[in-house]
Amino acid sequence: MIGHGVSYGALSVINAISTGKGAAFGIDLKTEAAVQLIPEKQFSVEIDGHPVENTELARFSVEEILDLYPESGMNGAVIRTTSNIPISQGLKSSSSAANAIISAAAGALGVDIDPLEIGRIGAAAAIRAGVSITGAFDDACACQLGGLVFTDNVKRELLLRRPMPEGYAAVIHIPPFQIRKTAFPSEKMREMRDMVSAAYDMAVEGDIFSAMYVNGRCTSEAIGMTPEIADKALSCGAAAAGLSGTGPATGILVPEGRLDEFLDRFGREDILLAGIRNGV
């Protein structure tokens, strides 16, 4: 019983930690998973390129779905993932991995699972594994569905989904360090509830670019970083910029026709390019 699954990365518009509501949009970085289910209660996990990375999310993702189908007689799994999404940068690597693994496990069982339910299962696994503070249902939806999504992460409900504006490239600045969820100062983020809530309203009303920047400033302040990367990006011609997730990567949107000009001014060091994924 072997199944395969795919999911994608995403960038934040609104971090859900302070208000419980979040927004994110899909990008075309990708995670692929293969899951072989076995009757023994044993788990083997290989995260390609990251041999010392914690494997609890992968295990819990499969356990969550096996608990839904006890009649299968399957109790363990051999799991392998490959991904080009940098880990612990705020680019939704955990949500993408959980989605891909859950999809693969469902395929191994021969069952179809609604994309939103995949996100809900993944959110439960992420909280169990300690890789998410809210369950990151917004990230899971953006990774799985593409487009721009608005969610209630407490109720795990998709509130709104619309396509991102066309004609922009995603430029991602990735600094040479990581921020683990266990180190993120959630209480400091919650102190900025009013400002983040206002940014959420901006995004719902259509001002996505301003919302990204305001949200990013709030997150930067919470973790003790300055928004200098976002500020520099905007001064170099970006349409939008802001810290993504809990950081430290900064998501930058640049008009496609001005991408080379932007990179010449901004610099190409520590940069990853991605396409915006609006899904279907």
Residue pairs with C-beta under 8 A, 6 or more apart in sequence:
1 36
1 37
1 38
1 74
1 108
1 109
2 34
2 35
2 36
2 37
2 108
3 34
3 35
3 37
3 103
3 104
3 105
3 106
3 107
3 108
3 109
4 32
4 33
4 34
4 35
4 103
4 104
4 107
5 32
5 33
5 35
5 99
5 100
5 101
5 102
5 103
5 104
5 105
5 106
5 107
6 30
6 31
6 32
6 33
6 100
6 103
7 30
7 31
7 95
7 96
7 97
7 98
7 99
7 100
7 103
7 143
7 144
8 26
8 27
8 28
8 29
8 30
8 31
8 96
8 143
8 144
8 146
8 277
9 26
9 27
9 28
9 29
9 30
9 31
9 85
9 91
9 92
9 93
9 96
9 143
9 274
10 24
10 25
10 26
10 27
10 91
10 92
10 95
10 96
10 139
10 142
10 143
11 24
11 25
11 27
11 91
11 92
11 170
11 172
11 244
11 251
12 22
12 23
12 24
12 90
12 139
12 212
12 215
12 216
12 242
12 243
12 244
12 245
12 251
13 23
13 24
13 25
13 148
13 203
13 208
13 211
13 212
13 215
13 242
14 21
14 22
14 23
14 24
14 138
14 150
14 196
14 199
14 200
14 203
14 211
14 215
15 22
15 189
15 196
15 215
15 218
15 219
15 245
15 246
16 22
16 134
16 136
16 137
16 138
16 151
16 153
17 133
17 134
17 184
17 186
17 189
17 190
17 246
18 189
18 190
18 191
18 192
18 193
18 196
18 197
18 218
19 193
19 196
19 197
19 200
20 134
20 152
20 153
20 154
21 138
21 150
21 151
21 152
21 153
21 159
21 197
21 200
22 134
22 136
22 137
22 138
22 139
22 150
22 151
22 153
23 138
23 148
23 149
23 150
23 151
23 200
23 203
23 204
23 211
24 92
24 138
24 139
24 141
24 142
24 148
24 149
25 142
25 146
25 147
25 148
25 149
25 164
25 276
25 277
26 142
26 143
26 145
26 146
26 147
26 164
26 276
26 277
26 278
26 279
27 91
27 170
27 274
27 275
27 276
27 277
28 274
28 275
28 276
28 277
29 83
29 84
29 85
29 91
29 96
29 272
29 274
30 83
30 84
30 85
30 96
31 81
31 82
31 83
31 85
31 93
31 96
31 97
31 99
31 100
32 81
32 82
32 83
32 100
33 79
33 80
33 81
33 97
33 100
33 101
33 103
33 104
34 79
34 80
34 81
34 104
35 62
35 77
35 78
35 79
35 80
35 101
35 104
35 105
35 107
35 108
36 77
36 78
36 79
36 108
37 62
37 66
37 72
37 74
37 76
37 77
37 105
37 108
37 109
38 74
38 75
38 76
38 77
38 78
39 73
39 74
39 75
39 76
40 75
40 76
41 75
41 76
42 76
43 55
43 58
43 59
43 62
43 76
43 77
43 78
43 79
44 77
44 78
44 79
45 55
45 58
45 59
45 79
45 80
46 79
46 80
46 81
47 53
47 55
47 58
47 81
47 97
48 80
48 81
48 82
48 83
49 82
49 83
50 87
53 87
54 129
54 131
55 79
56 128
56 129
56 130
56 131
57 94
57 97
57 98
57 125
57 126
57 129
57 131
58 79
58 81
58 97
58 101
59 77
59 79
60 124
60 125
60 128
60 129
61 97
61 98
61 101
61 102
61 105
61 121
61 122
61 125
62 77
62 79
62 101
62 102
62 105
63 125
64 102
64 121
64 122
64 124
64 125
65 102
65 105
65 106
65 109
65 113
65 121
66 72
66 74
66 75
66 77
66 105
68 121
69 109
69 111
72 109
74 108
74 109
77 105
79 101
79 104
81 97
81 100
81 101
83 93
83 96
83 97
85 91
85 92
85 93
85 96
86 93
86 174
86 249
86 272
87 93
87 178
88 178
88 179
88 180
89 174
89 178
89 179
89 244
89 245
89 247
89 248
89 249
90 179
90 243
90 244
90 245
90 246
90 247
90 248
90 249
91 172
91 244
91 245
91 249
92 136
92 139
92 142
92 143
92 245
94 126
94 129
94 131
94 132
94 136
94 139
95 119
95 122
95 126
95 132
95 136
95 139
95 140
95 142
95 143
96 143
98 121
98 122
98 125
98 126
98 140
99 118
99 119
99 122
99 140
99 143
99 144
102 113
102 118
102 121
102 122
102 125
103 113
103 118
106 112
106 113
106 118
113 121
115 141
115 144
115 145
116 141
116 158
118 140
118 144
119 137
119 140
119 141
119 144
119 156
120 137
120 140
120 156
122 140
123 132
123 134
123 135
123 136
123 137
123 140
123 153
123 156
124 135
126 132
126 135
126 136
127 135
130 181
130 182
131 181
132 139
132 181
133 181
133 184
133 186
133 246
134 153
134 154
135 153
135 156
136 153
137 151
137 152
137 153
137 156
137 157
138 149
138 150
138 151
138 153
139 245
141 149
141 151
141 158
141 161
142 148
142 149
145 161
145 279
146 277
146 278
146 279
146 280
147 161
147 162
147 163
147 164
147 277
147 278
147 279
148 161
148 162
148 163
148 164
148 208
149 158
149 160
149 161
150 158
150 159
150 160
150 161
150 200
150 203
150 204
151 157
151 158
151 159
152 159
160 204
163 278
164 208
164 276
164 278
165 208
166 276
166 278
167 255
167 256
167 257
168 239
168 253
168 254
168 255
168 256
168 276
169 253
169 254
169 255
169 256
169 259
169 273
169 274
169 275
169 276
170 251
170 252
170 253
170 273
170 274
170 275
170 276
171 233
171 238
171 252
171 253
171 254
171 259
171 262
171 263
171 266
171 271
171 272
171 273
172 244
172 249
172 250
172 251
172 252
172 271
172 272
172 273
172 274
173 229
173 233
173 249
173 250
173 252
173 270
173 271
174 249
174 270
174 271
174 272
175 229
175 248
175 249
175 270
176 270
177 248
178 248
179 223
179 246
179 247
179 248
181 246
184 222
184 223
184 246
185 222
185 223
188 221
188 222
188 223
189 196
189 218
189 219
189 222
191 222
192 218
192 221
192 222
195 214
195 218
196 214
196 215
196 218
198 214
199 210
199 211
199 214
199 215
199 218
200 211
202 208
202 210
202 211
202 214
203 211
203 212
208 240
209 239
209 240
209 253
210 240
212 240
212 241
212 242
212 251
212 253
213 227
213 230
213 234
213 240
213 241
213 242
214 242
215 242
215 243
216 227
216 230
216 241
216 242
216 243
216 244
216 250
217 227
217 230
217 242
217 243
219 242
219 243
219 245
219 246
219 247
220 226
220 227
220 230
220 243
220 247
223 246
223 247
223 248
225 243
225 247
225 248
227 242
227 243
229 241
229 250
230 241
230 242
230 243
230 250
230 252
231 241
232 266
233 241
233 250
233 252
233 254
233 262
233 266
234 240
234 241
236 262
236 265
236 266
237 254
237 255
237 258
237 261
237 262
237 265
238 252
238 253
238 254
238 262
238 266
239 253
239 254
239 255
240 251
240 252
240 253
241 250
241 251
241 252
241 253
242 250
242 251
243 249
243 250
243 251
244 250
244 251
253 276
254 262
263 271
